[in-house]
C-alpha cells in the first residue's frame, strides 16, 4: 500500500457522528423469533432455499472427493464449483474455486431451518456434514486448492451454523477435525492479496483471503467450539490493515472490495470478543471511508476495487465498467457490518445504510437459477442493465442464500429495556419482557407508502421501551400512540417511546417520502441521483437523460413508477426492485 494511500484524508470531512460505544451491545433476536410477511423478501428466500434443496448430495461432494483422490460419483455442477486438475490458475472461469460455496450453503440451510423448521432440511444438513467429514484430508488444502483459507472459513461458518441452528451433534467434532487438518497448511497469519506465501509462481495462488477468517473463528469460540478458536481469531487479525483505520487514516485504496469490507466484520467480532476498542475504531472508521466512496444505492467497489474517499475513479466507473457492485457478497458483508456497528453504538445511521443497500441492491437482484446462473454485479453505468455472471456458481451464489435468511435478524434488536425497530418490513417479532409474552407486528407498504402501522400484543401489561429508527432523510416524521400524537425524544435518531404497554396498543409512524437529489460526491455536484425516501429512482431508457434540478424534484409517482417531465418528453423512473430487462442509468447530469 502506497504512502499516498495511507496519507489519504482523515475523518473530519466525513458526514458521520462521533463514535460512541454503548455499555452493553444490543442483542440479536433468534431466526425463529421473527417472521416476515413481505412478498419481496420471502420470494427471494424461497428461491434460494429451493435451489439449495434441489442440489444432489453427490454433486455437492464431487469436487471434495476428486481433490482428495476418492471416487467422485454424481453429476458435475460445473462453473466455479467444479474441480479441474488442468485449470489455469490465472483464469477466472470454470473450476476457479472448487467447493468454495459448500460451507455457505450449509450455513444458509441451517439458518433456514431455524426460520422454518423442516425435517427434510435438517436431514440434508446433517447428511452433507457426514459426507463432507469422510473427505477431510490434507490433500484438500494443498496446491490443488487456490483458496485454502477461503474454503476453511466457509466450512467453519457452515459447521458452527449447523451446530447452532440445526443441532447437529457432530458439527463441532467435524469442525475440530477440519481445523486440525487445515491450519498446518494455511499461512500462519493474515496475508494480503498479491502476496506469495507458498511455493507457487502463479498470481492465482495469491488471491486467498486469510485476512477475513477471524470473524467466524471468534463466533466459533463464542458458540462453544473451544479456546483454540479465540486464539486463532487473534492470530489472523490483519493489524497492518486495521492499525491505520483505527488511527483515522484510510488505507482502502486499491484493495479487493468485498473481502476487505468483510474483514471489517472480523474487526467488529474482535471487539465483541476481546473488548479491544482499536478494532471497533478500525471498523467504524473503515465503514465511514467506504461510505465516502459509495454510490447513491449504497453500493461500493466498482470492479471489486476500493477507492480513496471521494475518489474521481468513482465517477469514471459510470462509463468505464458495468461491474459496479458485487451485490450479494457486498450486501452480505454490509448487512453484517452495519448490524454489528448498530448493536454497539445504537446509532441509527447504520440502519439507514443497511436499508439503502437492501432496497437498492440485493432485493432487486435477479433470482438464483437452478443451473448456477447468479446475479453478481449491479451496474451503475450510464448504459446500465441487469445480467447474470458469465460463470456459474460464483461466490455470490454462496452469499445470496445467506443474506436471504438474515433479513429478519436485521429488522429488530433488543436490550433488557425493550426493542429497537430497525427496518420497516411487514413482519412480527416475539419475545419475553419481564415474564410477559410480547409480540410486535408491522403492517405497511413502506417504502411506497409513508405510514407504518405497529400493533403490540402482550399477555400482561409491561413497561418497556420501543425505539423507532427515524431515517436521516425523514424530515417532519410523526408518531401517534393509540391515535394520540406523541412528542418523543430522539437519541441518535431513534425515537424512544417508554410506557406501560397493554394488549392491542397501536403505534403509527409516518415517514414523509419526499424527492431529493444526491450528488455522486463533492467534486461532481451536478451529477445526481434522484431518491424518494430510501429508494433510488433510476431513469429508464438507452439514452442519457437531460433534466434540470426542478424537473427531477417534480417527478410524480404513478403506481410503481415515477414520471418526470423534461424538454425532450416524459422520463420514466423505476426503483431497483421494479427493473427487469429495461436499460437504465443511475445518475443524471443536470442540464
C-alpha positions in Angstrom: 0.0 0.0 0.0 1.5 3.3 -1.1 2.3 6.1 1.3 -0.1 8.3 -0.6 -2.9 5.9 0.2 -2.0 6.0 3.9 -1.9 9.7 3.8 -5.5 10.0 2.5 -7.8 12.5 4.0 -8.7 11.9 7.7 -12.1 11.7 9.2 -13.3 15.2 9.8 -14.7 15.7 6.3 -16.9 12.6 6.6 -20.5 13.1 7.4 -20.7 10.9 10.5 -21.3 11.2 14.2 -18.6 10.9 16.7 -18.2 7.3 17.7 -19.7 6.1 20.9 -19.7 2.7 22.5 -22.8 1.6 24.4 -22.0 -0.1 27.7 -23.8 -3.2 26.6 -24.3 -4.2 23.0 -27.8 -4.7 21.7 -28.8 -8.4 21.3 -29.9 -10.0 18.1 -33.2 -12.0 18.0 -33.1 -15.6 17.0 -34.0 -16.5 13.5 -37.2 -18.2 14.7 -38.3 -15.1 16.7 -39.1 -13.0 13.6 -41.5 -13.9 10.7 -41.6 -11.7 7.6 -44.8 -11.1 5.7 -43.1 -9.2 2.8 -43.7 -10.9 -0.6 -40.4 -9.4 -1.9 -38.2 -10.7 0.9 -40.0 -14.1 1.1 -39.8 -14.7 -2.6 -36.0 -14.2 -2.6 -35.7 -16.5 0.4 -37.9 -19.2 -1.1 -36.0 -19.0 -4.4 -32.5 -19.5 -2.9 -33.8 -22.2 -0.5 -35.4 -24.2 -3.2 -32.3 -24.1 -5.4 -30.1 -25.4 -2.5 -32.6 -28.1 -1.5 -32.6 -29.2 -5.2 -28.8 -29.8 -5.3 -27.9 -33.5 -5.2 -25.6 -34.8 -2.4 -23.1 -36.5 -4.8 -22.9 -33.3 -6.9 -22.1 -31.2 -3.9 -19.4 -33.7 -2.7 -17.9 -34.4 -6.1 -15.1 -31.8 -6.1 -14.2 -32.7 -2.4 -13.8 -36.3 -3.4 -11.9 -35.6 -6.6 -9.4 -33.3 -4.8 -8.5 -36.0 -2.2 -8.4 -38.9 -4.6 -11.7 -40.6 -3.7 -14.2 -41.9 -6.4 -16.4 -38.9 -7.3 -19.8 -40.2 -8.5 -22.6 -37.9 -9.5 -23.1 -35.1 -11.9 -20.7 -32.2 -12.1 -22.2 -28.8 -11.1 -19.7 -27.0 -13.3 -18.9 -23.4 -13.1 -16.6 -22.2 -10.3 -17.7 -25.1 -8.1 -16.2 -28.0 -10.1 -12.6 -29.3 -9.8 -10.4 -29.3 -12.9 -6.9 -30.6 -12.4 -5.8 -28.8 -15.5 -7.3 -25.5 -14.6 -5.3 -22.3 -15.5 -4.8 -20.7 -12.0 -4.7 -17.2 -13.5 -8.1 -17.6 -15.2 -11.5 -16.8 -13.6 -13.7 -19.4 -15.2 -14.9 -22.9 -14.9 -13.1 -24.6 -12.0 -12.0 -21.3 -10.4 -12.9 -22.0 -6.8 -14.0 -25.7 -6.3 -16.1 -26.4 -3.2 -15.8 -22.8 -2.1 -19.5 -22.2 -1.6 -20.3 -25.5 0.2 -19.9 -24.2 3.7 -22.1 -21.1 2.8 -24.8 -23.4 1.5 -24.7 -25.5 4.7 -24.9 -22.2 6.7 -27.9 -20.9 4.6 -29.8 -24.2 5.0 -29.1 -24.2 8.8 -30.4 -20.7 9.2 -33.5 -21.5 7.0 -34.2 -24.4 9.3 -34.1 -22.0 12.3 -36.6 -19.8 10.4 -38.9 -22.5 9.3 -38.2 -25.9 10.9 -38.5 -28.7 8.3 -37.1 -32.2 9.0 -36.0 -32.5 5.4 -33.7 -29.5 5.7 -32.2 -30.8 9.0 -31.7 -34.2 7.4 -29.9 -32.7 4.4 -27.6 -30.6 6.5 -26.6 -33.5 8.8 -26.2 -35.9 5.9 -24.0 -33.5 4.0 -21.9 -32.8 7.0 -21.3 -36.5 7.5 -20.4 -37.0 3.8 -18.0 -34.0 3.9 -16.4 -35.4 7.1 -15.4 -38.5 5.0 -13.3 -36.3 2.7 -11.3 -34.4 5.3 -7.7 -34.7 4.1 -4.5 -32.5 3.9 -4.7 -33.0 0.1 -7.6 -30.7 0.0 -5.5 -27.8 1.3 -2.5 -28.4 -0.9 -1.7 -27.0 -4.3 -4.9 -28.3 -5.8 -6.7 -25.6 -3.9 -6.0 -21.9 -4.7 -8.2 -20.8 -1.8 -7.5 -22.9 1.3 -8.2 -20.2 3.8 -11.3 -19.1 2.0 -12.7 -22.7 1.9 -11.8 -23.3 5.5 -13.5 -20.1 6.6 -16.8 -21.1 4.8 -16.6 -24.6 6.3 -16.2 -23.1 9.7 -19.3 -20.9 9.1 -21.4 -23.8 7.9 -20.4 -26.1 10.7 -21.0 -23.6 13.5 -24.4 -22.7 12.0 -25.3 -26.4 11.7 -24.3 -26.8 15.4 -26.2 -23.6 16.5 -29.4 -23.8 14.4 -29.9 -27.4 13.3 -28.4 -29.0 16.5 -26.1 -31.3 14.5 -24.5 -33.2 17.4 -21.3 -33.9 15.5 -20.8 -30.5 13.9 -18.1 -29.3 16.4 -16.3 -32.6 16.2 -16.2 -32.3 12.4 -15.0 -28.7 12.8 -12.2 -29.8 15.1 -11.0 -32.4 12.5 -11.3 -29.7 9.8 -9.2 -27.3 11.8 -6.6 -29.9 12.7 -6.2 -30.7 9.1 -6.3 -27.2 7.6 -4.3 -25.0 9.9 -0.9 -26.6 9.3 -1.4 -25.8 5.6 -2.6 -22.2 6.0 -0.4 -19.2 6.3 0.4 -18.5 9.9 -1.0 -15.0 9.8 -3.2 -12.8 7.7 -1.8 -12.5 4.2 -2.9 -9.8 1.8 -4.0 -10.2 -1.9 -1.0 -10.5 -4.2 1.4 -11.8 -1.6 3.2 -15.1 -2.3 3.1 -17.3 0.8 3.7 -20.8 -0.6 5.9 -22.3 -3.3 3.9 -21.3 -6.4 4.5 -18.7 -9.0 1.1 -18.1 -10.5 -0.8 -15.0 -9.4 -4.0 -17.0 -8.9 -2.4 -18.6 -5.8 -2.1 -15.2 -4.1 -5.8 -14.4 -4.2 -6.8 -16.3 -1.0 -8.4 -14.3 1.8 -6.9 -15.4 5.1 -7.4 -11.8 6.4 -11.2 -12.3 6.6 -11.4 -15.5 8.6 -11.3 -14.2 12.2 -15.0 -13.3 12.2 -16.1 -16.9 12.0 -13.3 -18.1 14.3 -14.5 -15.8 17.1 -18.1 -16.9 16.5 -16.9 -20.5 16.8 -15.3 -19.7 20.1 -18.4 -18.0 21.4 -20.6 -20.9 20.4 -18.6 -23.3 22.4 -16.1 -24.7 19.9 -13.2 -24.1 22.3 -10.4 -21.6 23.3 -8.3 -22.5 20.3 -10.7 -20.6 18.1 -10.3 -17.4 20.1 -6.6 -17.8 19.8 -6.9 -18.5 16.0 -9.2 -15.5 15.6 -6.5 -13.3 17.2 -3.8 -14.9 15.1 -5.4 -14.0 11.8 -6.4 -10.4 12.6 -5.0 -8.2 9.9 -3.4 -5.4 12.0 -1.5 -4.0 9.1 -4.9 -3.1 7.6 -6.6 -2.2 10.9 -4.0 0.0 12.6 -4.2 2.9 10.1 -8.0 2.7 10.1 -8.1 2.8 13.9 -6.0 6.0 13.7 -8.4 7.6 11.3 -6.4 7.1 8.1 -7.8 5.4 5.0 -5.8 2.6 3.6 -8.6 1.1 1.5 -7.5 2.4 -1.9 -6.6 -0.5 -4.3 -7.8 -3.3 -2.0 -10.2 -6.0 -3.1 -13.6 -4.6 -2.1 -15.9 -7.3 -0.7 -13.3 -9.2 1.2 -11.9 -6.0 2.9 -15.3 -4.8 3.9 -15.9 -8.4 5.2 -12.6 -8.1 7.1 -14.2 -5.1 8.9 -16.7 -7.6 10.3 -13.8 -9.5 11.7 -12.7 -6.3 13.4 -16.1 -6.0 15.0 -16.1 -9.6 16.2 -12.6 -9.0 17.6 -14.1 -6.1 19.6 -17.1 -8.1 20.7 -14.9 -11.0 21.8 -11.7 -9.4 23.0 -13.0 -6.0 24.1 -10.2 -4.1 22.4 -11.5 -0.7 21.2 -8.9 -0.5 18.5 -10.9 -3.0 16.4 -14.1 -1.0 16.9 -12.4 2.1 15.7 -11.0 0.3 12.7 -14.4 -1.0 11.7 -16.2 2.3 12.4 -13.7 4.4 10.5 -13.4 1.9 7.7 -17.1 2.0 7.3 -17.0 5.8 7.1 -14.4 5.6 4.4 -16.5 3.1 2.5 -19.5 5.5 2.7 -17.3 8.3 1.3 -16.8 6.3 -1.9 -20.3 4.8 -2.2 -22.9 5.3 -4.9 -26.4 6.6 -4.0 -27.6 3.0 -3.9 -25.2 2.2 -1.0 -23.1 0.0 -3.3 -19.3 0.4 -3.5 -16.2 -1.2 -5.0 -16.5 -0.9 -8.8 -14.5 -3.7 -10.5 -14.2 -5.2 -7.0 -11.7 -2.5 -6.0 -12.0 0.1 -3.2 -11.0 3.7 -3.9 -9.9 6.6 -1.8 -12.8 8.6 -0.2 -14.3 11.0 -2.8 -12.1 9.5 -5.5 -12.6 10.7 -9.1 -12.4 7.0 -10.0 -16.0 6.5 -8.8 -17.2 9.0 -11.5 -15.1 7.3 -14.1 -16.7 4.0 -13.3 -20.0 5.3 -14.6 -18.7 5.0 -18.2 -15.7 2.6 -17.6 -17.3 -0.5 -16.2 -20.5 -2.5 -15.8 -19.2 -4.2 -12.7 -20.2 -1.6 -10.2 -21.0 -3.5 -7.0 -20.6 -7.2 -6.1 -24.2 -7.3 -5.0 -24.9 -10.5 -3.0 -21.4 -10.7 -1.5 -21.1 -7.0 -0.8 -24.6 -6.7 0.6 -24.0 -9.7 2.9 -20.8 -8.0 4.3 -22.6 -4.6 4.5 -25.5 -6.1 6.5 -23.3 -7.8 9.0 -21.1 -4.8 9.5 -23.9 -2.3 9.9 -25.7 -4.7 12.3 -22.6 -5.1 14.4 -22.0 -1.3 14.5 -25.6 -0.6 15.3 -25.6 -3.1 18.2 -22.5 -1.5 19.7 -23.4 2.2 19.1 -27.2 2.3 18.8 -26.6 4.9 16.1 -29.4 4.8 13.5 -27.2 5.8 10.6 -26.1 2.2 10.4 -29.7 1.2 9.9 -30.2 3.9 7.3 -27.2 2.5 5.4 -28.5 -1.1 5.7 -31.9 -0.1 4.5 -30.4 1.7 1.5 -28.4 -1.3 0.4 -31.4 -3.6 0.9 -33.8 -1.7 -1.3 -31.4 -0.5 -4.0 -29.1 -3.5 -4.4 -29.8 -7.0 -3.1 -33.7 -7.1 -3.2 -33.5 -6.2 -6.9 -31.0 -8.9 -7.7 -32.1 -11.4 -10.4 -33.1 -14.8 -8.9 -30.6 -17.6 -8.4 -31.1 -20.2 -11.0 -31.0 -24.0 -10.5 -28.2 -24.3 -13.1 -26.0 -21.9 -11.1 -26.6 -18.7 -13.0 -26.1 -15.9 -10.4 -26.6 -12.2 -10.3 -23.2 -10.9 -9.4 -22.7 -7.3 -10.3 -25.1 -4.3 -10.0 -24.4 -2.0 -13.0 -24.4 1.8 -12.4 -23.1 2.7 -15.8 -24.9 5.4 -17.8 -25.9 2.4 -20.0 -26.8 0.0 -17.3 -28.6 -3.3 -17.3 -29.2 -6.4 -15.1 -27.3 -9.5 -16.2 -26.0 -12.9 -14.9 -22.4 -13.6 -14.3 -20.5 -15.4 -17.1 -19.5 -18.4 -14.9 -22.0 -20.5 -12.9 -21.9 -21.0 -9.2 -19.6 -18.0 -8.4 -19.0 -16.7 -4.9 -22.3 -14.7 -4.9 -24.2 -18.0 -5.2 -23.0 -18.6 -1.7 -23.8 -15.3 0.0 -27.1 -14.7 -1.7 -28.8 -17.6 0.2 -27.2 -16.4 3.4 -28.4 -12.8 3.2 -31.9 -14.0 2.1 -32.1 -15.7 5.6 -30.8 -12.7 7.5 -33.4 -10.0 6.9 -35.4 -10.9 10.0 -32.5 -10.7 12.4 -31.6 -7.3 11.0 -35.1 -5.9 11.3 -35.2 -5.9 15.1 -32.7 -5.7 18.0 -33.3 -5.6 21.7 -31.9 -4.9 25.2 -33.4 -5.6 28.7 -35.3 -2.3 28.5 -37.1 -3.0 25.2 -36.9 -3.3 21.5 -35.3 -1.5 18.6 -37.3 -1.4 15.3 -34.5 -1.0 12.7 -36.2 -2.0 9.3 -39.7 -1.3 8.3 -40.9 -4.6 6.8 -44.3 -6.3 7.2 -43.3 -8.7 10.0 -43.9 -10.0 13.5 -41.3 -10.4 16.3 -42.0 -12.3 19.5 -40.1 -12.1 22.8 -40.4 -12.3 26.6 -40.5 -9.0 28.5 -40.3 -9.3 32.3 -42.3 -12.6 32.3 -44.8 -11.5 29.7 -45.1 -12.9 26.2 -45.0 -9.9 23.8 -45.2 -9.6 20.1 -44.9 -6.6 17.8 -46.4 -6.6 14.3 -45.7 -4.2 11.5 -48.2 -3.7 8.7 -47.0 -1.3 6.0 -46.5 -0.8 2.3 -43.3 1.2 3.0 -41.2 2.4 1.2 -44.1 3.1 -1.3 -46.3 4.4 1.5 -45.1 6.7 4.3 -47.2 5.1 7.1 -46.0 2.2 9.3 -48.7 0.6 11.5 -47.4 -1.2 14.5 -49.5 -3.3 16.9 -48.4 -4.8 20.2 -49.8 -7.9 21.9 -48.8 -8.8 25.4 -50.1 -11.4 27.9 -49.6 -8.9 30.7 -49.2 -5.1 30.9 -45.5 -4.3 31.0 -43.4 -1.1 31.0 -40.7 -1.1 28.3 -39.2 1.0 25.5 -40.0 0.9 21.8 -37.2 2.6 19.8 -38.1 3.5 16.2 -35.4 4.4 13.7 -36.0 7.8 12.1 -34.1 7.9 8.8 -31.9 11.0 8.4 -33.9 12.0 5.3 -37.3 11.8 7.1 -38.0 15.4 7.9 -41.1 16.0 10.0 -41.6 12.4 10.9 -44.5 11.9 13.3 -45.6 9.3 15.8 -49.0 8.5 17.2 -49.8 6.0 20.0 -53.4 4.9 20.1 -54.4 7.8 17.9 -52.6 10.5 20.1 -49.7 12.4 18.7 -46.5 11.7 20.7 -43.6 14.2 21.1 -40.9 11.7 21.8 -37.2 12.2 22.4 -34.8 11.2 19.7 -31.4 9.8 20.6 -29.0 9.2 17.7 -32.2 9.4 15.5 -34.0 6.6 17.3 -37.4 7.9 18.7 -37.9 6.3 22.1 -41.4 5.6 23.5 -41.4 4.3 27.1 -44.7 3.5 28.6 -46.7 0.7 30.2 -47.9 -1.3 27.1 -51.2 -3.2 27.1 -52.6 -5.7 24.7 -53.7 -4.1 21.4 -51.8 -0.9 21.8 -51.0 0.7 18.4 -48.3 2.9 17.1 -48.5 4.8 13.8 -45.2 6.1 12.4 -45.2 8.4 9.4 -42.0 9.0 7.4 -42.7 11.6 4.8 -41.4 10.4 1.4 -40.1 13.4 -0.5 -38.0 13.6 -3.6 -34.4 14.7 -3.1 -31.2 14.8 -5.1 -27.8 13.3 -4.0 -24.6 14.2 -5.9 -22.1 11.5 -6.7 -19.6 13.3 -4.5 -18.5 16.8 -3.6 -16.4 17.1 -6.8 -19.3 16.2 -9.1 -22.1 18.2 -7.6 -24.2 18.2 -10.8 -24.0 14.5 -11.3 -27.0 13.5 -9.2 -29.3 10.6 -8.4 -33.0 11.1 -7.6 -34.2 9.5 -4.4 -37.6 9.2 -2.8 -37.4 8.1 0.8 -34.8 5.2 0.8 -35.4 4.4 -2.9 -33.1 5.5 -5.7 -35.2 6.2 -8.8 -33.5 5.0 -12.0 -34.2 6.8 -15.3 -35.3 4.1 -17.8 -34.1 4.2 -21.4 -30.9 3.8 -23.5 -30.1 7.5 -23.9 -28.7 9.6 -21.1 -31.4 11.8 -19.8 -31.2 15.6 -19.7 -33.2 17.1 -16.8 -33.0 20.1 -14.7 -33.0 20.0 -10.9 -36.5 21.3 -10.8 -37.8 18.7 -13.3 -36.2 15.8 -11.3 -37.6 17.1 -8.0 -41.0 17.4 -9.5 -41.2 13.7 -10.5 -44.6 12.2 -9.7 -45.4 8.7 -8.7 -47.7 6.6 -10.9 -48.2 3.1 -9.5 -44.8 1.5 -9.0 -43.1 4.0 -11.3 -42.3 7.7 -11.3 -42.5 10.2 -14.2 -40.5 13.4 -14.7 -41.3 15.9 -17.4 -38.3 17.1 -19.5 -37.9 19.3 -22.5 -37.4 16.1 -24.6 -40.6 14.5 -23.3 -41.6 12.4 -20.2 -39.0 10.3 -18.5 -39.9 7.1 -16.7 -38.1 6.3 -13.4 -38.2 3.0 -11.6 -37.0 1.7 -8.2 -34.4 -1.0 -8.4 -36.8 -3.8 -7.4 -39.1 -3.0 -10.3 -36.4 -3.1 -13.1 -36.3 -6.2 -15.1 -34.7 -6.2 -18.6 -35.0 -2.4 -19.2 -31.9 -0.3 -19.8 -31.4 2.3 -17.2 -28.9 4.8 -15.7 -28.3 5.6 -12.0 -27.1 9.2 -12.3 -28.3 12.2 -14.3 -26.0 15.1 -15.4 -28.1 18.1 -14.6 -29.0 20.2 -17.7 
